[in-house]
Amino acid sequence: MKHYVTPVLLAISFSFPAYANDEPDKQCQQISSLTGDYFAQRLEGKTMGEMQQATPPEFMHTNFFKMIDLAINLAFTFPESQTEEQVEQAVYDNCLQHKQH
């Protein structure tokens, strides 16, 4: 699992400069929360394409859209045997670890 998550999360520090002055874990909290939400939708049977198409057009070409896209992709890297809370915690911990470097 971490083999897939780590490379994606390494890009976080470079993808969202608007968050550079925020609390160090605010961005990680947002990403982990979104990932958990999309993971729950995945468990309900939604496909990646359906989730991507449901993104409101006003978010296109924004940093928030990048975060949404990252969260959707991350949601499909975890095994379905995990819980939403486990996914959120794993993403949050991994994000914090990579933002400190």
C-alpha positions as a Markdown table, in Angstrom:
| # | Residue | x | y | z |
|---|---|---|---|---|
| 1 | Met | 0.0 | 0.0 | 0.0 |
| 2 | Lys | 2.6 | 2.5 | 1.0 |
| 3 | His | 4.5 | 1.9 | -2.3 |
| 4 | Tyr | 1.7 | 3.6 | -4.2 |
| 5 | Val | 0.8 | 6.3 | -1.7 |
| 6 | Thr | 4.3 | 7.6 | -1.0 |
| 7 | Pro | 5.2 | 8.8 | -4.5 |
| 8 | Val | 1.9 | 10.6 | -4.9 |
| 9 | Leu | 2.2 | 12.3 | -1.5 |
| 10 | Leu | 5.7 | 13.4 | -2.2 |
| 11 | Ala | 4.2 | 15.7 | -4.9 |
| 12 | Ile | 2.0 | 17.4 | -2.3 |
| 13 | Ser | 4.6 | 19.9 | -1.1 |
| 14 | Phe | 5.1 | 21.1 | -4.7 |
| 15 | Ser | 1.5 | 21.0 | -5.8 |
| 16 | Phe | -0.2 | 23.3 | -3.4 |
| 17 | Pro | 1.9 | 26.5 | -2.8 |
| 18 | Ala | -1.2 | 28.4 | -1.6 |
| 19 | Tyr | -1.0 | 26.4 | 1.6 |
| 20 | Ala | 2.7 | 27.1 | 2.3 |
| 21 | Asn | 1.9 | 29.5 | 5.1 |
| 22 | Asp | -0.9 | 27.5 | 6.7 |
| 23 | Glu | -0.5 | 25.2 | 9.6 |
| 24 | Pro | 1.7 | 22.3 | 8.6 |
| 25 | Asp | -1.1 | 19.7 | 9.0 |
| 26 | Lys | -4.1 | 21.7 | 7.6 |
| 27 | Gln | -3.4 | 20.5 | 4.1 |
| 28 | Cys | -2.8 | 17.0 | 5.2 |
| 29 | Gln | -6.1 | 17.0 | 7.1 |
| 30 | Gln | -7.9 | 18.2 | 4.1 |
| 31 | Ile | -6.4 | 15.6 | 1.8 |
| 32 | Ser | -7.0 | 12.8 | 4.2 |
| 33 | Ser | -10.6 | 13.8 | 4.8 |
| 34 | Leu | -11.3 | 14.0 | 1.1 |
| 35 | Thr | -9.6 | 10.7 | 0.5 |
| 36 | Gly | -11.7 | 9.1 | 3.2 |
| 37 | Asp | -14.9 | 10.5 | 1.7 |
| 38 | Tyr | -13.9 | 9.2 | -1.8 |
| 39 | Phe | -12.9 | 5.8 | -0.3 |
| 40 | Ala | -16.4 | 5.5 | 1.2 |
| 41 | Gln | -17.9 | 6.3 | -2.1 |
| 42 | Arg | -15.7 | 3.7 | -3.7 |
| 43 | Leu | -17.0 | 1.1 | -1.2 |
| 44 | Glu | -20.5 | 2.1 | -2.2 |
| 45 | Gly | -19.8 | 1.2 | -5.8 |
| 46 | Lys | -18.9 | 4.5 | -7.4 |
| 47 | Thr | -16.2 | 4.4 | -10.0 |
| 48 | Met | -13.2 | 6.7 | -10.3 |
| 49 | Gly | -14.8 | 8.2 | -13.5 |
| 50 | Glu | -18.1 | 8.9 | -11.7 |
| 51 | Met | -16.3 | 10.7 | -8.9 |
| 52 | Gln | -14.2 | 12.8 | -11.3 |
| 53 | Gln | -17.3 | 13.7 | -13.3 |
| 54 | Ala | -19.1 | 14.8 | -10.2 |
| 55 | Thr | -16.4 | 17.5 | -9.5 |
| 56 | Pro | -18.1 | 20.9 | -10.0 |
| 57 | Pro | -16.7 | 22.7 | -13.1 |
| 58 | Glu | -15.9 | 25.8 | -11.0 |
| 59 | Phe | -13.1 | 23.9 | -9.3 |
| 60 | Met | -11.3 | 23.1 | -12.6 |
| 61 | His | -7.8 | 24.6 | -12.9 |
| 62 | Thr | -7.6 | 25.4 | -9.2 |
| 63 | Asn | -5.4 | 24.0 | -6.4 |
| 64 | Phe | -8.5 | 22.5 | -4.8 |
| 65 | Phe | -9.1 | 20.6 | -8.0 |
| 66 | Lys | -5.6 | 19.1 | -7.7 |
| 67 | Met | -6.4 | 18.1 | -4.2 |
| 68 | Ile | -9.7 | 16.5 | -5.2 |
| 69 | Asp | -7.9 | 14.6 | -8.0 |
| 70 | Leu | -5.2 | 13.4 | -5.6 |
| 71 | Ala | -7.8 | 12.3 | -3.1 |
| 72 | Ile | -9.8 | 10.3 | -5.7 |
| 73 | Asn | -6.6 | 8.6 | -7.0 |
| 74 | Leu | -5.5 | 7.8 | -3.4 |
| 75 | Ala | -8.9 | 6.3 | -2.6 |
| 76 | Phe | -8.4 | 3.7 | -5.2 |
| 77 | Thr | -4.9 | 2.6 | -3.9 |
| 78 | Phe | -6.2 | 1.2 | -0.7 |
| 79 | Pro | -7.6 | -2.3 | -0.3 |
| 80 | Glu | -11.4 | -2.5 | 0.2 |
| 81 | Ser | -10.8 | -4.4 | 3.5 |
| 82 | Gln | -9.7 | -1.2 | 5.2 |
| 83 | Thr | -12.1 | 1.2 | 6.9 |
| 84 | Glu | -12.6 | 4.8 | 6.0 |
| 85 | Glu | -10.8 | 5.8 | 9.2 |
| 86 | Gln | -7.8 | 3.6 | 8.5 |
| 87 | Val | -7.5 | 5.2 | 5.1 |
| 88 | Glu | -7.7 | 8.7 | 6.5 |
| 89 | Gln | -5.1 | 8.0 | 9.1 |
| 90 | Ala | -2.7 | 6.4 | 6.7 |
| 91 | Val | -3.0 | 9.3 | 4.3 |
| 92 | Tyr | -2.7 | 11.9 | 7.1 |
| 93 | Asp | 0.4 | 10.2 | 8.7 |
| 94 | Asn | 2.1 | 9.7 | 5.3 |
| 95 | Cys | 1.4 | 13.3 | 4.3 |
| 96 | Leu | 2.8 | 14.8 | 7.5 |
| 97 | Gln | 5.9 | 12.6 | 7.3 |
| 98 | His | 6.6 | 13.9 | 3.8 |
| 99 | Lys | 5.8 | 17.5 | 4.5 |
| 100 | Gln | 8.5 | 17.6 | 7.2 |
| 101 | His | 11.3 | 16.7 | 4.8 |
